[in-house]
């Protein structure tokens, strides 16, 4: 069994590219030629929405799978269309994995123990199907929230150990009001630093040959000073870094999320890649190749850092 | 538009019963006669799992809808079976609403603003379906987590205001490790008390004629001392109280979650009701009527408090 921390680190190293592309498919930004096709076939239904999302994602994945190590579908944009949307989410995961990509499900799940176990088994492990343990959604990793403490995390780390999967725990998010909870002061340190020490402990038994744990951390790119502190508190965590591009962070902002040797972080861009055709004024038929160009530009931007 | 806080308060008052039944359908506890039937029809598939869950839930709902104001399906036990499971979740919600019940989706969702908006629209409001705003999962309320602060909550409260829906924000959970984050000390108060003041603010514009807001709070029954403090900090919040029965809390433990007049809280029981037939050694064919008996016993147990 290869640890997830090693799998991701190795794939980043093989491609020389510490980026993950966020698959956040907003229906009103999917190219018109795809929309027309699915409405022709399925009408204006949630089934059509799911097909549009899937076709769009497959185009993106085909265009980037040889240059980008991972994709991160944000499940909110799928489950908002109910079960048809979740079908598109599952099929997107399968397709990306077939193309050799690592899939980080961005779901921010968590709950008390027995419920967290159901999430862990459903998203990463096996579910009980009439007595037979069976893979279900089967992503490679999942984002989770820490608010319930160890009880809500242990079922995930158990599944990670058994199936070579990973989790990324929310520690510091990139939004303006993050400080309302994460930035509160506990004596001489901040709440997110306290959570960082918990995350470091949760990941200690899942450190692979690369030195990185299968338990990573979500660290927003918009607080570079704080990122430096968190990097020291979690030396073995891979940082999943949202906030590059659309959320305001640039390459210099994400630099403190990496170790000095350029490892230990993977930077996400969603809209900046998948809807690059809009920003660049390209025809929508060129959405996939424009996404590839944007992904290559991001790779070069990050490569300059080290 | 009737505020959710009023709808729930009125329904509790009409039935004289401040309880919500958690629909957490574990496949290995669903009666054998249902399992055999769905396997006959669909084989050992996720479709069969979804059908078993739905048939079981419908039996429970039929048995309790005239005595219990609300059900709370825990989405983890549905989405672990992928899109077929989510279909069962959606159909459960529709069925319970047709029978006059209020449905609280227990999903603990949250994310940054634009993503939280997708969750809010998908679970409670309308999604964009090719330009037409369309209801999707359409629960009456949803549980959410607070870790990202106001940004992650505002999209939900906006949808609540527009559609007469509600949210319950995690403040104090019932699990043993809850203290690791929620019980941390910020100067002279605890983190959960800080979150309580945020929740009180988030709900201030959604207070109805009943005096209760459509923004409620999840308050575990296993910390009665802390519940008293939180009750004072959030006078207008309806407390959704897990932890009664299976998680160790009894009627006396949940008492501090209510105001002195017996309003302001709704107490959840899941396994203690839906799988009561196992604990009482009844034949599985009697699962629904045994659930009704257990729900009536719980109602009596709580009624003695005030």
Interface residues (C-beta under 8 A of the other chain):
Chain A: X24 X27 X28 X35 X39 X44 X45 X46 X48 X49 X74 X76 X77 X79 X80 X81 X82 X83 X84 X85 X86 X87 X89 X90 X108 X109 X110 X111 X112 X113 X115 X116 X118 X119 X121 X122 X123 X127 X128 X129 X130 X131 X132 X136 X137 X145 X146 X147 X148 X149 X150 X151 X152 X170 X173 X174 X175 X176 X177 X178 X179 X180 X181 X182 X184 X185 X186 X187 X191 X194 X195 X198 X242 X247
Chain B: X24 X27 X28 X35 X39 X44 X45 X46 X48 X49 X74 X76 X77 X79 X80 X81 X82 X83 X84 X85 X86 X87 X89 X90 X108 X109 X110 X111 X112 X113 X115 X116 X118 X119 X121 X122 X123 X127 X128 X129 X130 X131 X132 X136 X137 X145 X146 X147 X148 X149 X150 X151 X152 X170 X173 X174 X175 X176 X177 X178 X179 X180 X181 X182 X184 X185 X186 X187 X191 X194 X195 X198 X242 X247
